[in-house]
Amino acid sequence: MATAISPQEAIDRAQAAAEVARQAAEAAQAYADAAAAALATAAHATGAGGIDPFVFRFGIFVLAVFVGYYVVWSVTPALHTPLMSVTNAISSVIVVGALLAVGVELVRNDAGTFLARALGFIALTFASVNIFGGFLVTQRMLSMYKKKK
């Protein structure tokens, strides 16, 4: 049987968890800054400071994966519901971008434009599923805190 905690103790625990999450985010930011500096130094050393745009964007993507991993796995379960709310907000921004990509007009049957539409549709589908699932999980988490009748 779980023991009840006071509201002040719950607030203190939430503040401590938020501080741990903030420290983890700062550490991840420091790692990303160091990796970006190393990538910039390597790019400058390879020639006239030019680097293939695909390699540059792929490097940013890899850094984002690591930063996201460290930030998300450092969050305590008490902060799960607020984190899901933020994730839903981010997914809604992705939906707007995906709608713009899907709405691109096909000009002269350009393959690049068709690819943009296809990838936009896939992004729209995944983001919509993510939003729907996030709301279901958030609703389920909040129902755990309701008083039973």
N, CA, C and O atoms as a GROMACS GRO file, in nm:
protein
  596
    1MET      N    1   0.085  -0.118   0.000
    1MET     CA    2   0.000   0.000   0.000
    1MET      C    3   0.088   0.123   0.000
    1MET      O    4   0.181   0.134   0.080
    2ALA      N    5   0.061   0.215  -0.087
    2ALA     CA    6   0.141   0.337  -0.099
    2ALA      C    7   0.101   0.435   0.011
    2ALA      O    8  -0.016   0.447   0.048
    3THR      N    9   0.202   0.505   0.062
    3THR     CA   10   0.174   0.605   0.164
    3THR      C   11   0.148   0.738   0.096
    3THR      O   12   0.205   0.769  -0.009
    4ALA      N   13   0.061   0.815   0.157
    4ALA     CA   14   0.026   0.946   0.101
    4ALA      C   15   0.136   1.045   0.137
    4ALA      O   16   0.192   1.040   0.247
    5ILE      N   17   0.166   1.133   0.045
    5ILE     CA   18   0.265   1.237   0.072
    5ILE      C   19   0.196   1.372   0.073
    5ILE      O   20   0.090   1.391   0.012
    6SER      N   21   0.257   1.463   0.144
    6SER     CA   22   0.196   1.596   0.155
    6SER      C   23   0.215   1.672   0.023
    6SER      O   24   0.306   1.641  -0.055
    7PRO      N   25   0.129   1.770   0.000
    7PRO     CA   26   0.144   1.850  -0.123
    7PRO      C   27   0.280   1.920  -0.131
    7PRO      O   28   0.338   1.930  -0.240
    8GLN      N   29   0.331   1.967  -0.018
    8GLN     CA   30   0.461   2.035  -0.019
    8GLN      C   31   0.572   1.938  -0.056
    8GLN      O   32   0.665   1.973  -0.129
    9GLU      N   33   0.562   1.814  -0.004
    9GLU     CA   34   0.663   1.713  -0.038
    9GLU      C   35   0.656   1.678  -0.186
    9GLU      O   36   0.759   1.656  -0.250
   10ALA      N   37   0.535   1.673  -0.242
   10ALA     CA   38   0.520   1.647  -0.385
   10ALA      C   39   0.579   1.760  -0.467
   10ALA      O   40   0.643   1.736  -0.570
   11ILE      N   41   0.558   1.884  -0.421
   11ILE     CA   42   0.616   1.999  -0.491
   11ILE      C   43   0.768   1.994  -0.485
   11ILE      O   44   0.836   2.019  -0.585
   12ASP      N   45   0.822   1.961  -0.365
   12ASP     CA   46   0.967   1.952  -0.351
   12ASP      C   47   1.025   1.844  -0.441
   12ASP      O   48   1.130   1.864  -0.502
   13ARG      N   49   0.958   1.730  -0.449
   13ARG     CA   50   1.006   1.622  -0.536
   13ARG      C   51   1.001   1.663  -0.683
   13ARG      O   52   1.093   1.634  -0.759
   14ALA      N   53   0.893   1.730  -0.722
   14ALA     CA   54   0.881   1.774  -0.861
   14ALA      C   55   0.988   1.877  -0.894
   14ALA      O   56   1.045   1.875  -1.003
   15GLN      N   57   1.017   1.968  -0.799
   15GLN     CA   58   1.121   2.068  -0.824
   15GLN      C   59   1.258   2.002  -0.834
   15GLN      O   60   1.340   2.041  -0.916
   16ALA      N   61   1.282   1.902  -0.750
   16ALA     CA   62   1.410   1.830  -0.757
   16ALA      C   63   1.423   1.755  -0.889
   16ALA      O   64   1.529   1.754  -0.950
   17ALA      N   65   1.313   1.694  -0.933
   17ALA     CA   66   1.315   1.623  -1.061
   17ALA      C   67   1.336   1.720  -1.177
   17ALA      O   68   1.407   1.689  -1.272
   18ALA      N   69   1.274   1.838  -1.168
   18ALA     CA   70   1.293   1.937  -1.273
   18ALA      C   71   1.437   1.986  -1.276
   18ALA      O   72   1.492   2.012  -1.383
   19GLU      N   73   1.498   1.999  -1.159
   19GLU     CA   74   1.639   2.041  -1.153
   19GLU      C   75   1.730   1.935  -1.216
   19GLU      O   76   1.824   1.969  -1.287
   20VAL      N   77   1.701   1.808  -1.189
   20VAL     CA   78   1.780   1.700  -1.250
   20VAL      C   79   1.763   1.701  -1.401
   20VAL      O   80   1.860   1.684  -1.475
   21ALA      N   81   1.641   1.722  -1.448
   21ALA     CA   82   1.616   1.728  -1.592
   21ALA      C   83   1.688   1.848  -1.654
   21ALA      O   84   1.741   1.838  -1.764
   22ARG      N   85   1.690   1.962  -1.584
   22ARG     CA   86   1.759   2.080  -1.634
   22ARG      C   87   1.909   2.056  -1.644
   22ARG      O   88   1.973   2.095  -1.741
   23GLN      N   89   1.965   1.990  -1.541
   23GLN     CA   90   2.108   1.959  -1.544
   23GLN      C   91   2.141   1.863  -1.656
   23GLN      O   92   2.244   1.877  -1.723
   24ALA      N   93   2.054   1.764  -1.679
   24ALA     CA   94   2.077   1.670  -1.789
   24ALA      C   95   2.070   1.741  -1.924
   24ALA      O   96   2.148   1.712  -2.014
   25ALA      N   97   1.976   1.834  -1.936
   25ALA     CA   98   1.964   1.910  -2.061
   25ALA      C   99   2.087   1.997  -2.083
   25ALA      O  100   2.135   2.010  -2.196
   26GLU      N  101   2.139   2.058  -1.975
   26GLU     CA  102   2.260   2.139  -1.989
   26GLU      C  103   2.380   2.054  -2.027
   26GLU      O  104   2.462   2.095  -2.109
   27ALA      N  105   2.390   1.933  -1.969
   27ALA     CA  106   2.499   1.843  -2.005
   27ALA      C  107   2.488   1.800  -2.150
   27ALA      O  108   2.588   1.795  -2.222
   28ALA      N  109   2.367   1.769  -2.194
   28ALA     CA  110   2.346   1.730  -2.334
   28ALA      C  111   2.379   1.845  -2.427
   28ALA      O  112   2.436   1.824  -2.534
   29GLN      N  113   2.344   1.967  -2.386
   29GLN     CA  114   2.376   2.085  -2.468
   29GLN      C  115   2.527   2.102  -2.477
   29GLN      O  116   2.580   2.136  -2.583
   30ALA      N  117   2.597   2.080  -2.366
   30ALA     CA  118   2.744   2.091  -2.366
   30ALA      C  119   2.805   1.988  -2.460
   30ALA      O  120   2.898   2.018  -2.534
   31TYR      N  121   2.752   1.864  -2.456
   31TYR     CA  122   2.802   1.759  -2.547
   31TYR      C  123   2.776   1.798  -2.692
   31TYR      O  124   2.862   1.781  -2.778
   32ALA      N  125   2.657   1.851  -2.719
   32ALA     CA  126   2.622   1.890  -2.856
   32ALA      C  127   2.710   2.006  -2.902
   32ALA      O  128   2.753   2.007  -3.018
   33ASP      N  129   2.737   2.102  -2.813
   33ASP     CA  130   2.824   2.215  -2.850
   33ASP      C  131   2.965   2.167  -2.880
   33ASP      O  132   3.028   2.214  -2.976
   34ALA      N  133   3.016   2.075  -2.798
   34ALA     CA  134   3.151   2.022  -2.821
   34ALA      C  135   3.157   1.945  -2.953
   34ALA      O  136   3.254   1.958  -3.029
   35ALA      N  137   3.054   1.866  -2.980
   35ALA     CA  138   3.052   1.789  -3.105
   35ALA      C  139   3.038   1.882  -3.226
   35ALA      O  140   3.100   1.858  -3.329
   36ALA      N  141   2.959   1.988  -3.213
   36ALA     CA  142   2.944   2.083  -3.323
   36ALA      C  143   3.074   2.157  -3.348
   36ALA      O  144   3.110   2.182  -3.463
   37ALA      N  145   3.145   2.192  -3.242
   37ALA     CA  146   3.274   2.259  -3.258
   37ALA      C  147   3.374   2.166  -3.326
   37ALA      O  148   3.450   2.208  -3.412
   38ALA      N  149   3.373   2.038  -3.286
   38ALA     CA  150   3.463   1.942  -3.349
   38ALA      C  151   3.428   1.923  -3.496
   38ALA      O  152   3.516   1.912  -3.581
   39LEU      N  153   3.299   1.918  -3.525
   39LEU     CA  154   3.254   1.903  -3.664
   39LEU      C  155   3.293   2.025  -3.747
   39LEU      O  156   3.333   2.011  -3.862
   40ALA      N  157   3.281   2.142  -3.690
   40ALA     CA  158   3.318   2.265  -3.761
   40ALA      C  159   3.468   2.269  -3.786
   40ALA      O  160   3.513   2.310  -3.893
   41THR      N  161   3.547   2.227  -3.686
   41THR     CA  162   3.692   2.224  -3.703
   41THR      C  163   3.731   2.124  -3.811
   41THR      O  164   3.817   2.153  -3.894
   42ALA      N  165   3.668   2.007  -3.810
   42ALA     CA  166   3.697   1.906  -3.912
   42ALA      C  167   3.657   1.956  -4.051
   42ALA      O  168   3.728   1.931  -4.148
   43ALA      N  169   3.545   2.024  -4.060
   43ALA     CA  170   3.498   2.076  -4.189
   43ALA      C  171   3.593   2.182  -4.240
   43ALA      O  172   3.621   2.188  -4.360
   44HIS      N  173   3.643   2.266  -4.151
   44HIS     CA  174   3.734   2.372  -4.194
   44HIS      C  175   3.869   2.314  -4.236
   44HIS      O  176   3.935   2.366  -4.325
   45ALA      N  177   3.910   2.205  -4.170
   45ALA     CA  178   4.038   2.144  -4.201
   45ALA      C  179   4.036   2.068  -4.333
   45ALA      O  180   4.141   2.045  -4.392
   46THR      N  181   3.918   2.029  -4.382
   46THR     CA  182   3.911   1.950  -4.505
   46THR      C  183   3.932   2.032  -4.631
   46THR      O  184   3.949   1.975  -4.738
   47GLY      N  185   3.932   2.159  -4.621
   47GLY     CA  186   3.951   2.239  -4.742
   47GLY      C  187   3.913   2.382  -4.716
   47GLY      O  188   3.944   2.438  -4.611
   48ALA      N  189   3.848   2.440  -4.811
   48ALA     CA  190   3.814   2.582  -4.805
   48ALA      C  191   3.694   2.607  -4.714
   48ALA      O  192   3.616   2.700  -4.739
   49GLY      N  193   3.679   2.529  -4.613
   49GLY     CA  194   3.570   2.548  -4.520
   49GLY      C  195   3.438   2.494  -4.571
   49GLY      O  196   3.334   2.511  -4.506
   50GLY      N  197   3.440   2.428  -4.687
   50GLY     CA  198   3.316   2.375  -4.744
   50GLY      C  199   3.292   2.232  -4.700
   50GLY      O  200   3.386   2.154  -4.685
   51ILE      N  201   3.169   2.199  -4.680
   51ILE     CA  202   3.131   2.063  -4.644
   51ILE      C  203   3.002   2.031  -4.717
   51ILE      O  204   2.919   2.119  -4.741
   52ASP      N  205   2.987   1.908  -4.752
   52ASP     CA  206   2.867   1.865  -4.822
   52ASP      C  207   2.744   1.893  -4.734
   52ASP      O  208   2.744   1.855  -4.617
   53PRO      N  209   2.642   1.958  -4.787
   53PRO     CA  210   2.525   1.990  -4.705
   53PRO      C  211   2.458   1.865  -4.645
   53PRO      O  212   2.406   1.871  -4.534
   54PHE      N  213   2.458   1.754  -4.718
   54PHE     CA  214   2.398   1.632  -4.663
   54PHE      C  215   2.472   1.586  -4.538
   54PHE      O  216   2.409   1.551  -4.439
   55VAL      N  217   2.605   1.587  -4.543
   55VAL     CA  218   2.684   1.545  -4.428
   55VAL      C  219   2.660   1.639  -4.310
   55VAL      O  220   2.648   1.594  -4.196
   56PHE      N  221   2.652   1.768  -4.337
   56PHE     CA  222   2.627   1.864  -4.230
   56PHE      C  223   2.490   1.841  -4.165
   56PHE      O  224   2.479   1.838  -4.043
   57ARG      N  225   2.388   1.825  -4.247
   57ARG     CA  226   2.253   1.802  -4.193
   57ARG      C  227   2.242   1.667  -4.123
   57ARG      O  228   2.174   1.655  -4.022
   58PHE      N  229   2.310   1.567  -4.176
   58PHE     CA  230   2.309   1.436  -4.112
   58PHE      C  231   2.379   1.443  -3.976
   58PHE      O  232   2.336   1.378  -3.881
   59GLY      N  233   2.486   1.522  -3.967
   59GLY     CA  234   2.554   1.540  -3.839
   59GLY      C  235   2.464   1.608  -3.737
   59GLY      O  236   2.462   1.570  -3.620
   60ILE      N  237   2.389   1.707  -3.780
   60ILE     CA  238   2.293   1.773  -3.690
   60ILE      C  239   2.187   1.674  -3.644
   60ILE      O  240   2.148   1.674  -3.527
   61PHE      N  241   2.140   1.589  -3.736
   61PHE     CA  242   2.039   1.489  -3.700
   61PHE      C  243   2.093   1.392  -3.595
   61PHE      O  244   2.024   1.361  -3.498
   62VAL      N  245   2.216   1.345  -3.613
   62VAL     CA  246   2.276   1.252  -3.517
   62VAL      C  247   2.291   1.319  -3.381
   62VAL      O  248   2.262   1.257  -3.278
   63LEU      N  249   2.335   1.444  -3.379
   63LEU     CA  250   2.346   1.517  -3.252
   63LEU      C  251   2.210   1.532  -3.186
   63LEU      O  252   2.199   1.519  -3.064
   64ALA      N  253   2.107   1.560  -3.265
   64ALA     CA  254   1.972   1.574  -3.209
   64ALA      C  255   1.923   1.444  -3.148
   64ALA      O  256   1.854   1.445  -3.046
   65VAL      N  257   1.959   1.331  -3.210
   65VAL     CA  258   1.921   1.200  -3.154
   65VAL      C  259   1.984   1.181  -3.017
   65VAL      O  260   1.918   1.139  -2.922
   66PHE      N  261   2.114   1.211  -3.006
   66PHE     CA  262   2.182   1.194  -2.876
   66PHE      C  263   2.127   1.290  -2.771
   66PHE      O  264   2.102   1.248  -2.657
   67VAL      N  265   2.107   1.414  -2.806
   67VAL     CA  266   2.053   1.511  -2.710
   67VAL      C  267   1.914   1.468  -2.665
   67VAL      O  268   1.883   1.470  -2.546
   68GLY      N  269   1.830   1.428  -2.760
   68GLY     CA  270   1.695   1.382  -2.726
   68GLY      C  271   1.698   1.261  -2.634
   68GLY      O  272   1.620   1.253  -2.539
   69TYR      N  273   1.787   1.166  -2.661
   69TYR     CA  274   1.797   1.046  -2.578
   69TYR      C  275   1.832   1.083  -2.435
   69TYR      O  276   1.768   1.037  -2.341
   70TYR      N  277   1.935   1.167  -2.418
   70TYR     CA  278   1.977   1.201  -2.282
   70TYR      C  279   1.873   1.285  -2.208
   70TYR      O  280   1.856   1.270  -2.087
   71VAL      N  281   1.805   1.371  -2.278
   71VAL     CA  282   1.704   1.455  -2.212
   71VAL      C  283   1.583   1.372  -2.172
   71VAL      O  284   1.536   1.383  -2.059
   72VAL      N  285   1.532   1.289  -2.263
   72VAL     CA  286   1.410   1.213  -2.234
   72VAL      C  287   1.434   1.107  -2.127
   72VAL      O  288   1.349   1.090  -2.040
   73TRP      N  289   1.545   1.037  -2.132
   73TRP     CA  290   1.567   0.931  -2.034
   73TRP      C  291   1.608   0.984  -1.898
   73TRP      O  292   1.615   0.907  -1.802
   74SER      N  293   1.635   1.114  -1.886
   74SER     CA  294   1.668   1.172  -1.756
   74SER      C  295   1.544   1.225  -1.684
   74SER      O  296   1.554   1.268  -1.570
   75VAL      N  297   1.430   1.221  -1.749
   75VAL     CA  298   1.307   1.272  -1.689
   75VAL      C  299   1.247   1.166  -1.598
   75VAL      O  300   1.236   1.049  -1.635
   76THR      N  301   1.209   1.209  -1.479
   76THR     CA  302   1.146   1.117  -1.384
   76THR      C  303   1.001   1.092  -1.425
   76THR      O  304   0.943   1.173  -1.497
   77PRO      N  305   0.944   0.981  -1.381
   77PRO     CA  306   0.804   0.953  -1.416
   77PRO      C  307   0.706   1.061  -1.371
   77PRO      O  308   0.600   1.077  -1.432
   78ALA      N  309   0.740   1.136  -1.266
   78ALA     CA  310   0.649   1.242  -1.219
   78ALA      C  311   0.631   1.352  -1.323
   78ALA      O  312   0.530   1.421  -1.324
   79LEU      N  313   0.730   1.369  -1.412
   79LEU     CA  314   0.723   1.473  -1.512
   79LEU      C  315   0.677   1.420  -1.647
   79LEU      O  316   0.685   1.491  -1.748
   80HIS      N  317   0.628   1.297  -1.651
   80HIS     CA  318   0.590   1.236  -1.778
   80HIS      C  319   0.476   1.312  -1.846
   80HIS      O  320   0.481   1.338  -1.966
   81THR      N  321   0.372   1.346  -1.769
   81THR     CA  322   0.256   1.412  -1.829
   81THR      C  323   0.290   1.549  -1.888
   81THR      O  324   0.248   1.577  -2.000
   82PRO      N  325   0.365   1.635  -1.816
   82PRO     CA  326   0.403   1.763  -1.880
   82PRO      C  327   0.491   1.741  -2.004
   82PRO      O  328   0.480   1.815  -2.102
   83LEU      N  329   0.577   1.640  -2.000
   83LEU     CA  330   0.662   1.612  -2.115
   83LEU      C  331   0.578   1.569  -2.235
   83LEU      O  332   0.607   1.607  -2.348
   84MET      N  333   0.475   1.489  -2.210
   84MET     CA  334   0.387   1.446  -2.319
   84MET      C  335   0.313   1.565  -2.378
   84MET      O  336   0.291   1.570  -2.499
   85SER      N  337   0.276   1.660  -2.295
   85SER     CA  338   0.208   1.780  -2.346
   85SER      C  339   0.299   1.858  -2.439
   85SER      O  340   0.256   1.907  -2.543
   86VAL      N  341   0.426   1.870  -2.402
   86VAL     CA  342   0.522   1.941  -2.487
   86VAL      C  343   0.545   1.862  -2.616
   86VAL      O  344   0.556   1.922  -2.723
   87THR      N  345   0.551   1.731  -2.606
   87THR     CA  346   0.570   1.648  -2.724
   87THR      C  347   0.451   1.664  -2.819
   87THR      O  348   0.470   1.670  -2.941
   88ASN      N  349   0.332   1.672  -2.766
   88ASN     CA  350   0.215   1.694  -2.851
   88ASN      C  351   0.222   1.830  -2.920
   88ASN      O  352   0.184   1.842  -3.036
   89ALA      N  353   0.270   1.930  -2.850
   89ALA     CA  354   0.285   2.063  -2.911
   89ALA      C  355   0.387   2.060  -3.024
   89ALA      O  356   0.365   2.119  -3.130
   90ILE      N  357   0.498   1.990  -3.003
   90ILE     CA  358   0.600   1.979  -3.108
   90ILE      C  359   0.544   1.903  -3.227
   90ILE      O  360   0.568   1.940  -3.342
   91SER      N  361   0.469   1.796  -3.201
   91SER     CA  362   0.410   1.719  -3.310
   91SER      C  363   0.310   1.802  -3.389
   91SER      O  364   0.295   1.783  -3.510
   92SER      N  365   0.241   1.893  -3.322
   92SER     CA  366   0.145   1.976  -3.395
   92SER      C  367   0.219   2.070  -3.490
   92SER      O  368   0.168   2.102  -3.597
   93VAL      N  369   0.338   2.116  -3.451
   93VAL     CA  370   0.418   2.199  -3.540
   93VAL      C  371   0.464   2.115  -3.660
   93VAL      O  372   0.468   2.164  -3.773
   94ILE      N  373   0.499   1.989  -3.634
   94ILE     CA  374   0.539   1.900  -3.743
   94ILE      C  375   0.423   1.878  -3.839
   94ILE      O  376   0.443   1.869  -3.960
   95VAL      N  377   0.301   1.870  -3.786
   95VAL     CA  378   0.184   1.853  -3.872
   95VAL      C  379   0.169   1.973  -3.965
   95VAL      O  380   0.138   1.957  -4.083
   96VAL      N  381   0.191   2.092  -3.912
   96VAL     CA  382   0.180   2.212  -3.997
   96VAL      C  383   0.284   2.207  -4.109
   96VAL      O  384   0.251   2.234  -4.225
   97GLY      N  385   0.408   2.172  -4.076
   97GLY     CA  386   0.512   2.161  -4.178
   97GLY      C  387   0.482   2.051  -4.278
   97GLY      O  388   0.507   2.068  -4.398
   98ALA      N  389   0.428   1.939  -4.231
   98ALA     CA  390   0.394   1.829  -4.321
   98ALA      C  391   0.280   1.869  -4.414
   98ALA      O  392   0.281   1.833  -4.532
   99LEU      N  393   0.183   1.944  -4.362
   99LEU     CA  394   0.075   1.991  -4.449
   99LEU      C  395   0.127   2.083  -4.558
   99LEU      O  396   0.080   2.079  -4.671
  100LEU      N  397   0.225   2.166  -4.523
  100LEU     CA  398   0.286   2.252  -4.624
  100LEU      C  399   0.359   2.170  -4.729
  100LEU      O  400   0.355   2.201  -4.848
  101ALA      N  401   0.428   2.063  -4.685
  101ALA     CA  402   0.500   1.978  -4.780
  101ALA      C  403   0.404   1.901  -4.869
  101ALA      O  404   0.431   1.883  -4.988
  102VAL      N  405   0.293   1.855  -4.813
  102VAL     CA  406   0.196   1.780  -4.892
  102VAL      C  407   0.127   1.872  -4.991
  102VAL      O  408   0.088   1.829  -5.100
  103GLY      N  409   0.110   2.000  -4.954
  103GLY     CA  410   0.039   2.094  -5.040
  103GLY      C  411   0.121   2.152  -5.153
  103GLY      O  412   0.071   2.234  -5.229
  104VAL      N  413   0.247   2.111  -5.164
  104VAL     CA  414   0.331   2.164  -5.272
  104VAL      C  415   0.274   2.121  -5.406
  104VAL      O  416   0.243   2.004  -5.426
  105GLU      N  417   0.260   2.215  -5.494
  105GLU     CA  418   0.204   2.184  -5.626
  105GLU      C  419   0.304   2.105  -5.709
  105GLU      O  420   0.425   2.129  -5.702
  106LEU      N  421   0.253   2.012  -5.786
  106LEU     CA  422   0.339   1.939  -5.878
  106LEU      C  423   0.364   2.025  -6.001
  106LEU      O  424   0.271   2.056  -6.076
  107VAL      N  425   0.488   2.062  -6.020
  107VAL     CA  426   0.524   2.146  -6.133
  107VAL      C  427   0.601   2.061  -6.234
  107VAL      O  428   0.710   2.012  -6.204
  108ARG      N  429   0.544   2.044  -6.350
  108ARG     CA  430   0.607   1.968  -6.458
  108ARG      C  431   0.647   1.828  -6.414
  108ARG      O  432   0.749   1.776  -6.460
  109ASN      N  433   0.571   1.765  -6.325
  109ASN     CA  434   0.600   1.630  -6.276
  109ASN      C  435   0.742   1.617  -6.224
  109ASN      O  436   0.809   1.516  -6.249
  110ASP      N  437   0.788   1.716  -6.155
  110ASP     CA  438   0.922   1.716  -6.100
  110ASP      C  439   0.932   1.608  -5.992
  110ASP      O  440   0.849   1.603  -5.902
  111ALA      N  441   1.033   1.520  -6.002
  111ALA     CA  442   1.048   1.409  -5.908
  111ALA      C  443   1.076   1.459  -5.766
  111ALA      O  444   1.029   1.399  -5.669
  112GLY      N  445   1.150   1.568  -5.754
  112GLY     CA  446   1.180   1.622  -5.622
  112GLY      C  447   1.054   1.668  -5.550
  112GLY      O  448   1.039   1.648  -5.430
  113THR      N  449   0.964   1.730  -5.625
  113THR     CA  450   0.840   1.777  -5.564
  113THR      C  451   0.754   1.659  -5.522
  113THR      O  452   0.691   1.663  -5.416
  114PHE      N  453   0.750   1.553  -5.603
  114PHE     CA  454   0.673   1.434  -5.565
  114PHE      C  455   0.733   1.371  -5.440
  114PHE      O  456   0.660   1.326  -5.352
  115LEU      N  457   0.866   1.368  -5.434
  115LEU     CA  458   0.932   1.312  -5.315
  115LEU      C  459   0.897   1.396  -5.192
  115LEU      O  460   0.872   1.341  -5.084
  116ALA      N  461   0.895   1.528  -5.207
  116ALA     CA  462   0.858   1.615  -5.095
  116ALA      C  463   0.715   1.587  -5.049
  116ALA      O  464   0.687   1.584  -4.930
  117ARG      N  465   0.625   1.567  -5.145
  117ARG     CA  466   0.486   1.536  -5.109
  117ARG      C  467   0.475   1.402  -5.038
  117ARG      O  468   0.403   1.390  -4.940
  118ALA      N  469   0.548   1.302  -5.088
  118ALA     CA  470   0.542   1.169  -5.026
  118ALA      C  471   0.599   1.173  -4.884
  118ALA      O  472   0.539   1.119  -4.792
  119LEU      N  473   0.713   1.236  -4.868
  119LEU     CA  474   0.772   1.246  -4.734
  119LEU      C  475   0.685   1.331  -4.642
  119LEU      O  476   0.674   1.302  -4.522
  120GLY      N  477   0.622   1.435  -4.695
  120GLY     CA  478   0.531   1.516  -4.616
  120GLY      C  479   0.410   1.436  -4.568
  120GLY      O  480   0.365   1.451  -4.454
  121PHE      N  481   0.358   1.350  -4.656
  121PHE     CA  482   0.245   1.266  -4.617
  121PHE      C  483   0.285   1.166  -4.509
  121PHE      O  484   0.210   1.143  -4.414
  122ILE      N  485   0.405   1.108  -4.523
  122ILE     CA  486   0.453   1.014  -4.420
  122ILE      C  487   0.471   1.087  -4.286
  122ILE      O  488   0.433   1.036  -4.181
  123ALA      N  489   0.530   1.208  -4.291
  123ALA     CA  490   0.547   1.286  -4.168
  123ALA      C  491   0.412   1.323  -4.107
  123ALA      O  492   0.396   1.320  -3.985
  124LEU      N  493   0.316   1.357  -4.192
  124LEU     CA  494   0.183   1.391  -4.144
  124LEU      C  495   0.119   1.272  -4.074
  124LEU      O  496   0.058   1.287  -3.968
  125THR      N  497   0.133   1.154  -4.132
  125THR     CA  498   0.075   1.033  -4.073
  125THR      C  499   0.140   1.002  -3.938
  125THR      O  500   0.069   0.978  -3.840
  126PHE      N  501   0.273   1.000  -3.933
  126PHE     CA  502   0.343   0.968  -3.809
  126PHE      C  503   0.315   1.072  -3.699
  126PHE      O  504   0.294   1.035  -3.584
  127ALA      N  505   0.315   1.198  -3.735
  127ALA     CA  506   0.289   1.302  -3.634
  127ALA      C  507   0.146   1.294  -3.582
  127ALA      O  508   0.122   1.316  -3.464
  128SER      N  509   0.052   1.261  -3.670
  128SER     CA  510  -0.088   1.248  -3.625
  128SER      C  511  -0.103   1.131  -3.529
  128SER      O  512  -0.172   1.142  -3.428
  129VAL      N  513  -0.040   1.018  -3.560
  129VAL     CA  514  -0.043   0.903  -3.470
  129VAL      C  515   0.023   0.939  -3.337
  129VAL      O  516  -0.027   0.900  -3.231
  130ASN      N  517   0.133   1.012  -3.342
  130ASN     CA  518   0.203   1.052  -3.221
  130ASN      C  519   0.116   1.144  -3.134
  130ASN      O  520   0.113   1.129  -3.012
  131ILE      N  521   0.046   1.237  -3.196
  131ILE     CA  522  -0.042   1.327  -3.120
  131ILE      C  523  -0.156   1.249  -3.056
  131ILE      O  524  -0.184   1.266  -2.938
  132PHE      N  525  -0.221   1.163  -3.134
  132PHE     CA  526  -0.332   1.085  -3.082
  132PHE      C  527  -0.286   0.996  -2.966
  132PHE      O  528  -0.351   0.992  -2.862
  133GLY      N  529  -0.174   0.926  -2.983
  133GLY     CA  530  -0.122   0.841  -2.877
  133GLY      C  531  -0.081   0.921  -2.755
  133GLY      O  532  -0.101   0.877  -2.642
  134GLY      N  533  -0.023   1.039  -2.778
  134GLY     CA  534   0.017   1.124  -2.666
  134GLY      C  535  -0.101   1.169  -2.582
  134GLY      O  536  -0.094   1.172  -2.460
  135PHE      N  537  -0.210   1.204  -2.650
  135PHE     CA  538  -0.329   1.245  -2.575
  135PHE      C  539  -0.388   1.127  -2.499
  135PHE      O  540  -0.437   1.144  -2.387
  136LEU      N  541  -0.385   1.007  -2.558
  136LEU     CA  542  -0.436   0.891  -2.486
  136LEU      C  543  -0.353   0.861  -2.361
  136LEU      O  544  -0.408   0.834  -2.254
  137VAL      N  545  -0.221   0.866  -2.376
  137VAL     CA  546  -0.134   0.839  -2.262
  137VAL      C  547  -0.150   0.947  -2.155
  137VAL      O  548  -0.154   0.916  -2.036
  138THR      N  549  -0.160   1.073  -2.197
  138THR     CA  550  -0.178   1.181  -2.101
  138THR      C  551  -0.310   1.167  -2.026
  138THR      O  552  -0.316   1.186  -1.905
  139GLN      N  553  -0.415   1.132  -2.099
  139GLN     CA  554  -0.545   1.113  -2.034
  139GLN      C  555  -0.539   0.998  -1.934
  139GLN      O  556  -0.596   1.006  -1.825
  140ARG      N  557  -0.471   0.892  -1.971
  140ARG     CA  558  -0.459   0.777  -1.880
  140ARG      C  559  -0.378   0.813  -1.756
  140ARG      O  560  -0.413   0.773  -1.645
  141MET      N  561  -0.270   0.890  -1.775
  141MET     CA  562  -0.188   0.931  -1.660
  141MET      C  563  -0.269   1.022  -1.566
  141MET      O  564  -0.262   1.007  -1.444
  142LEU      N  565  -0.345   1.116  -1.624
  142LEU     CA  566  -0.424   1.206  -1.540
  142LEU      C  567  -0.536   1.133  -1.468
  142LEU      O  568  -0.573   1.172  -1.358
  143SER      N  569  -0.590   1.029  -1.529
  143SER     CA  570  -0.697   0.953  -1.462
  143SER      C  571  -0.645   0.879  -1.341
  143SER      O  572  -0.723   0.842  -1.253
  144MET      N  573  -0.514   0.855  -1.335
  144MET     CA  574  -0.458   0.788  -1.218
  144MET      C  575  -0.465   0.877  -1.093
  144MET      O  576  -0.463   0.827  -0.981
  145TYR      N  577  -0.473   1.009  -1.114
  145TYR     CA  578  -0.475   1.101  -1.001
  145TYR      C  579  -0.616   1.138  -0.956
  145TYR      O  580  -0.632   1.209  -0.857
  146LYS      N  581  -0.718   1.092  -1.029
  146LYS     CA  582  -0.855   1.122  -0.990
  146LYS      C  583  -0.897   1.032  -0.874
  146LYS      O  584  -0.852   0.918  -0.861
  147LYS      N  585  -0.983   1.086  -0.790
  147LYS     CA  586  -1.034   1.008  -0.677
  147LYS      C  587  -1.129   0.902  -0.729
  147LYS      O  588  -1.210   0.927  -0.819
  148LYS      N  589  -1.118   0.784  -0.671
  148LYS     CA  590  -1.208   0.676  -0.710
  148LYS      C  591  -1.342   0.692  -0.640
  148LYS      O  592  -1.348   0.732  -0.524
  149LYS      N  593  -1.448   0.660  -0.711
  149LYS     CA  594  -1.582   0.675  -0.654
  149LYS      C  595  -1.627   0.548  -0.588
  149LYS      O  596  -1.738   0.542  -0.535
   0.00000   0.00000   0.00000
